[in-house]
Amino acid sequence: MSLLTSLTANVSPDHSAGAHTTIPASVRASDVVLTGDRPTGRLHLGHYAGSLQSRLALQGHCAQTIVVADLQALTDNAGRPAHVAAHVREVMSDYLAVGLDPERTTIALQSRLPALAELTVLYLNLVTVARLERNPTVRAEIEMRGFARDIPAGFLCYPVSQAADITGFRATVVPVGEDQLPMIELSNEIVRRVNRTVGEEVLPECRALLSSTPRLPGIDGRKASKSLGNAISLSATSAEVRELVMAMYTDPGHVRVSDPGKVEDNVVFAYLDAFDPAPEDVAELKRHYTRGGLGDVPLKRRLIDVLNDLLEPIRERRMALAARPDLVDDVIAAGTAVARRETDAVLADVRRAFSL
Amino acid sequence: MSLLTSLTANVSPDHSAGAHTTIPASVRASDVVLTGDRPTGRLHLGHYAGSLQSRLALQGHCAQTIVVADLQALTDNAGRPAHVAAHVREVMSDYLAVGLDPERTTIALQSRLPALAELTVLYLNLVTVARLERNPTVRAEIEMRGFARDIPAGFLCYPVSQAADITGFRATVVPVGEDQLPMIELSNEIVRRVNRTVGEEVLPECRALLSSTPRLPGIDGRKASKSLGNAISLSATSAEVRELVMAMYTDPGHVRVSDPGKVEDNVVFAYLDAFDPAPEDVAELKRHYTRGGLGDVPLKRRLIDVLNDLLEPIRERRMALAARPDLVDDVIAAGTAVARRETDAVLADVRRAFSL
């Protein structure tokens, strides 16, 4: 792990995370924060702004576990398991490249933890089908993915699997979007049911941590998504960054440089807000743009520089990791060892609730 | 295990199983037979006639595994886990008392086999919710148990858990009732899907073995059930056997001894057919009863003797086992060790189908 440490040691969270990342006051040193990603695509700047930055900031502040949710990815990707498997390595590499340190953050691969499957199977007895069908996240995703009546059973049950992840690491804080609050509530219902049955508090309830940073849009202003090709991946080359930024949606009414421009819904400003290390300069640029006289091109050039400054060290570590695939294997093995101990201990407690 | 062997060694299947148990021609020495019981009550004579006899006959003929399905029992008994836990030991003791030999039959406790939970979670991705809701066994049991809309998710998913049991032991023959055929079909669909994905036959399809013995009724002629109190348990004392047989439903039209009696739907004859070691005598008694002149009492006395002959050695071994609870622990430990090896090997194959 020494090369790995050397790879990640020179990334200071303060540097990579820019000026915008502070630890929310509600997160205490005694908390256990759980986050995760579905390994179905490379991570992009939206992930960086939305979660990687705060994971970097939390690193060392409190215990945190990141679950690479390959089993959950299979619930709607059962037809392309090789795609999921390949992206486990991509996502792990992205983590290491941005500076997540496996010695301070437990990086756990869901499918390597049998206790999580056992917890899922046990919890399925504590939740009704009607309750799962009412889950708005499940309902929204059923519509979005067009499953209609033919939802895989695993997909219907995935909030239960998430409850297994949350409780399996005794997480107390789970950063989520507003739409995922019902999932937190479901997990806490299961926790209360288990604790009531055992007669002592074997599992902690968790709190949702709602993000204060707005969701970073794709370059076209829509939701950033791998399949839409509108996201800037963390491993984008500087040529790709240039091309994507130059194609960014700004203000269609801002035809001549002298025209007043709109800052709202302007993707370039959304990215500058998220990543420019000098927010005062950005505020001044917004005023200038609004009154007219500031063109899109100088703004985009500034953004290209900001993004390349951010991405250059990440790219370098990404390339070093690509040359050493054994390092990712080491990280998986080390994370699995730690995570097995934790999740097996939780399973032993939960089995008591079922007299097993 | 030496006392255990001595406990079971003196039970010859030919003796305990009566004259009616032959090995179905379709079961080959190369087959793997899987059966199981939900540990929610003590086993009774209905289980003996319906499945224990044939398990005894198969013992040594081919590989067989019996799954004590405690996790499945929890799908609709999550509120009374201690009841399920207690009956794991009761059912195990019943197995040993009738002469099942843990050295020739793998007796596996479902909850001790993490691979079965992992297989369940993986298979849930291969089955749609609509497919599970169409399952007639699930639908019938939903009605019978009055779950209505509030089915536990685990209950909806239990056919998937059964597919995990079947495939987890690479079973090729599964004795079932007609109503359970869709469950076998579901398991084989999963098998085909897994094999197609891996590109080789890692799992065998299984065949249903439909029972040729009619279901043994309860003493009142209804379905035998613990909750109706109409079953004769394998550990019934001779006083209990006498009382229950004397209360058996015969032919309400058979008022005087000289009246002609009906054999059809006559519970006493159903039990004589199942357990009397002299079927020719029973045939003669049926003729006599039909033409009139044979009372219920002599028939019932004969049945009491037949049942006590059958149950006496079972009772004795049951009592010896009650005095040595460590023996059941040994059986669970030994069965778990064998079953873990088998199910872990299957899981490794199935994980390849999911590129895990």
Interface residues (C-beta under 8 A of the other chain):
Chain A: D70 L71 L74 T75 A78 P81 A82 V84 A85 S111 P114 A115 A117 E118 T120 V121 L122 L124 N125 L126 V127 T128 V129 A130 R131 L132 R149 D150 I151 P152 A153 G154 F155 L156 C157 V160 S161 T197 R351 A353 F354 S355 L356
Chain B: D70 L71 L74 T75 A78 P81 A82 V84 A85 S111 P114 A115 A117 E118 T120 V121 L122 L124 N125 L126 V127 T128 V129 A130 R131 L132 R149 D150 I151 P152 A153 G154 F155 L156 C157 V160 S161 T197 R351 A353 F354 S355 L356
